[in-house]
């Protein structure tokens, strides 16, 4: 198979794989949206339970204060009746104190009852609002679940169609190249094959070494960009290659190693300079 046909198939495969990967990601995201709604519903139900427990606690406290109030009122009433039968100052003072204590308790218990009553009213309002939200959330979920299942089924159907196209396109291609190509597309935002224009990779916009660019221009084999790993094919530009591709700037494949060697030498020089400074300082 001619390399131009290979490149044409790879470009078609790129479109197919990009669509397929997008659909796969969408299928993964759909359940997350459903999970988010279910978690929200669970939180609402927990809030309702908490409000209900608080309401029951306040109601029990209010009932207890009501009983205490009744006891205080009975004590008050009984003490006032006994006032008619007292015969000494000491008895009067004891009954008077009992009446005052009972009155104070009555006042405090009424305040406590009112406080618990307000708490009950607030919690009851919270429960009503939360119950309404729960009902709406459950309704939305009931409507959303079938739609989610249908959406996933439709996307899976589209993926199967794309897989058939993928199978047709990859029938005569090298499996190792295909493995690398798909991985590149997944990592490079859907672009696995790009052109060289003016000696520049249009994927990463890096100037390529001359002999490397010439190798791509010959079109005798599949070549990967040394910077972004995408498959490269040559594309002429209208104004001529020289306008964008300066031989002095481009260098060669060996320059990639030279750059690394220069960096290493610079690091060694810096380390030696540091050692000298440390020796002078210690001296």
Buried (B, 14 or more C-beta within 10 A) or exposed (E): EEEEEBBBBBBBBBEBBBBBBEBBEEBEEBEEEBEEBBEBBEEBBEBBEBBBEBBEBBBEBBEBBBEBBEBBBEBBEEBEEBEEEBEEEEEEEBBEEBBEBBBEBBEBBBEBBEBBBEBBEBBBEBBEBBBEBBEEBBEEBEEBEEEBEEBBEEBEEBBEEBEEBBEEBBEEBEEEBBEBBBEBBBEBEBBBBBBBBBBBBBBBEEBBBBEBBEBBBEBEEBBBBBBBBBBBBBEEBEEEBEEBBEEEEBBBEEBEEEEEEEEEEEEEEEEEEEEEEEEEEEE
